[in-house]
Amino acid sequence: MNHDHEHSHHNHAHKHEENEKPHTHGHTHDHEHTHDQPGNKEELTFDGKLAILIGHWIDHNKSHQQTYESWAEKAADENQPEAAALLKEVSEDSRRITTTLEKALQDIRH
């Protein structure tokens, strides 16, 4: 599957290539939308925008981390120990990235 174009996932079916069957992803990618409250015409501050983005990135990264972990287990079950070990390593890397993003979010909020 080729993901070399911009797209947005909102748990709906979509196609990437002409001959590819529609499918869904269990996660979301960055997307543009407003976070204004009804009746609130004030634009978000830079810190507010950054906090929202980092929150999305944390959720997105956690989703990927869980997927890597799941596929590491599947690879191990299918007698692919090297692939399983590498996917587990990627999962741990993702966990560290999430921790770093959480620290950045805490820094912004304080």
N, C-alpha and C positions, 0 to 999 in steps of 0.2 A: 504494500500500500504506500503510495507516494503522498507525503504531507508537505510538499514544497510550495503550498499556497496558503494564503490567509483564510481562515474559516472560524466559525464559532460553533461550539457545541452547547446545546441546551437540552440534552437528552431527547433529541428528535432525530429521526432518520435522515440521512443525507448521503450523497455519493461524492467520491473524490475523482473518479475517472469514469469515462463514458461506459465502459463495460463492467464496472464494479457494481455489485448489489448494494442496495441501501443498508446501512447499519447504524448502530448507535454507539456512543461512548458513555461510560458511566462517570465522566468528569467534565468540567467546563474549562474552556480556555479564556484568556483575557478577552473582555468584550467591553465595548463602550456603552454606558447607560448612565442615567442620572441617579443620584442618591438623595435628591432633594425631597424634603418632606412636603406634603400638601400644604400650600399656603406659605411655604418658606421660599422666598425669592432670593435669599442670600446665596452667593456662590461659596463653595467649600474653600477653606484655606488650603495652602500647600500641604501643611501637616495633615489635615483631614483627608485630602486626596491620597497622600502617600500611605496613610494608615489603612485606608480602604484597599488600595492596591496590594500592600503587603499582606493584609488579611486574605485577599483572594489568592495570592501566591502561596501562602501557607496552606490553605485548603487544597489548592491544586497539587502542591508538592506532596502533601499527605496522601492524596489519592494515588499519585504515581508510586509512592513508597509502598503502599499496600499492594499495588499491582505487581511490583517487582518481587515483593516477598511471596506473593501467591504463586507467581510463575517460577520462582526459585524452588518452591516446594514441589510443583508439578514436574519441573525438570529432574529433581532428585528422584521422584517416584518413577520417572521414565528412564532411569539409569543414565542420566546426563550430569554426572557429578561436577564436571568443570563448569558447565553452564550454570548449574545451580549455585556453585560457590561464587561465581562472578555476579550473578543476579543478586545474591545475598549481599555482596560487597556494595553493589549499586544501591540497594535498599538502605544499607547503613549510611552511605554517603548522603542519600536523600534525607535521612533522619537528622544528620548533622546540619544539612542546609536548612531544614525546618527549624531547628534549634536556633540557628543564627538569625533567621528571619524573625523568629519570635523575640529575640533580644533586640533587634532593630525596632520592632513594633513597640516594645516596652520603652525603649529610649525615646521614641517619638511622643509617646503618651505621658512622659514625665518631664 
